[in-house]
Amino acid sequence: MNEPISPYIQGIRDWKVRDIIENYLKSLQIFKFFNYEFRNGRMLSYKDLRKISEHLWDAKEGNYLIFKRITNPKKHKFEKAPKFIPNEDEIAFMNNVGLLFHRVMVARELKYILEFYENDSELFQEAKNELKTVLKRILKLFEQGIELLKKVLTYQKNNIPLLTYFLENKAEVEMILGSELSKILEPILGEQKIEQAYFQVGSFYYDSGWIEQANSMMKTVLQINPSHPGALELLAGCSVDFPEN
């Protein structure tokens, strides 16, 4: 019999999932830049890899805060804790995050050698060659991780804090993932159009008393669909001046 999930864990799940995904994408963003510079012969600092590992650490620990750790993969057994039991897609993504963290930690050590030892030494050249190999493995893990993330997003259809993150950081997210936001959000929105994401977040802001933020989101809804019934209804009860349609 499964243990009941802690009310605290239930209460923070959506926000923690948002944090996990935000940290994952930030680590990918920094890695892409680091890898590009390295491949073009420019040696970035040890601090860059440290930032990547810190974001991945936060993502890894965030997963283990809300999801049970698997103690026996073959028998599909989990730790005893008042947390959520992850499904197969969530387990695969958690494993990806963990593997990335440990690979980046290896890259950190190699970069430390490159930064603090003479560059004409045999150790320097050996470390440089090994770092190239590790960075290729990290890139492959990130490529696999993005596909896993798409699957994980399908379980986040009611996660308003996560939607809020994507909409508030639209340009950054599109740059990191190399795709339009409407395409990125397909696993969450399903058959719904992108305007519905803005409406849901705008309604969340409105219900929370954040009228200025609600104003911004509803402007976007009406730019996409000037006759959106939900947006028009919400505007009718809002004391803030919204644009006429």
Order of alpha helices (4+ residues) and beta strands (2+ residues): alpha-alpha-beta-beta-alpha-alpha-alpha-alpha-alpha-alpha-alpha-alpha-alpha
